[in-house]
Amino acid sequence: MEWGKGFEQALFYLGSAVYEGVAEGISENEIKIVKGIKLFESNKIGDINRRVRIKGINVYLRRLTDKGILKTFSRGEYVIHDKMLGEYLQRK
């Protein structure tokens, strides 16, 4: 089996079993923000805002942090705490 296809299937199964409840509690704008974040590096708020262009982005970033999806790396910089969750949400 090709690695990419196997990963997709595993992520779908894992997402359905583990992450779907988390995904249901996330707004459309929060999903857009997660999709605009780079998974394996810190993301400055200005860079995130340029990628997604959502008014009032600070509110959504705080909500995502409160939900445990984002982690504050340093002031104004964010990382996705659970990389598999981030991958799942970016593919939604």
C-alpha positions in Angstrom: 0.0 0.0 0.0 1.3 3.4 -0.9 2.3 5.5 2.2 0.1 8.5 1.4 -3.0 6.4 0.9 -2.3 4.4 4.1 -1.8 7.6 6.0 -5.1 9.0 4.7 -6.9 5.9 5.8 -5.3 5.9 9.2 -6.0 9.6 9.7 -9.6 9.1 8.7 -10.1 6.2 11.1 -8.3 8.0 13.9 -10.2 11.2 13.2 -13.5 9.5 13.3 -12.7 7.7 16.5 -10.9 10.4 18.4 -11.0 13.8 16.9 -14.5 14.2 15.5 -15.9 15.3 18.9 -13.3 18.0 19.1 -13.9 19.1 15.5 -17.7 19.5 16.2 -16.9 22.1 18.8 -14.9 24.3 16.5 -16.4 27.2 14.5 -15.8 27.8 10.8 -13.4 30.7 11.5 -11.5 28.5 14.0 -11.1 25.8 11.3 -9.9 28.5 8.8 -7.3 29.6 11.3 -6.1 26.0 11.9 -5.9 25.5 8.2 -3.7 28.6 7.9 -1.2 27.5 10.5 2.0 25.7 9.7 2.0 22.4 11.7 5.7 22.1 12.4 6.8 25.6 13.3 5.7 28.6 15.3 3.2 30.9 13.7 3.2 34.7 14.4 -0.2 36.3 14.7 0.6 38.6 11.8 1.5 35.7 9.5 -1.7 33.8 10.5 -3.8 36.9 9.9 -2.3 37.4 6.4 -3.1 33.8 5.5 -6.7 33.7 6.7 -7.9 37.4 6.9 -10.4 37.0 9.7 -11.6 40.1 11.6 -11.1 39.8 15.3 -8.6 37.0 15.0 -7.4 37.4 18.6 -10.7 36.1 19.9 -10.5 33.0 17.8 -6.9 32.4 18.7 -7.7 32.6 22.4 -10.6 30.2 21.9 -8.4 27.7 20.2 -5.8 28.1 22.9 -8.5 27.6 25.6 -9.7 24.4 23.8 -6.2 23.1 23.9 -5.8 23.0 20.1 -3.2 25.8 20.0 -0.5 26.5 22.4 1.2 29.8 22.9 4.8 29.5 22.0 5.7 33.0 23.0 3.7 36.3 23.0 1.9 36.5 19.7 3.3 33.1 18.4 1.2 29.9 18.3 1.8 26.2 17.6 -0.6 23.4 17.1 -0.3 21.3 20.2 -1.4 17.9 18.8 0.1 17.5 15.3 -2.3 14.7 14.4 -5.3 16.7 15.4 -3.9 19.6 13.4 -3.5 17.4 10.3 -7.0 16.0 10.7 -8.5 19.5 11.0 -6.5 20.9 8.1 -8.0 18.1 5.9 -11.6 18.8 6.9 
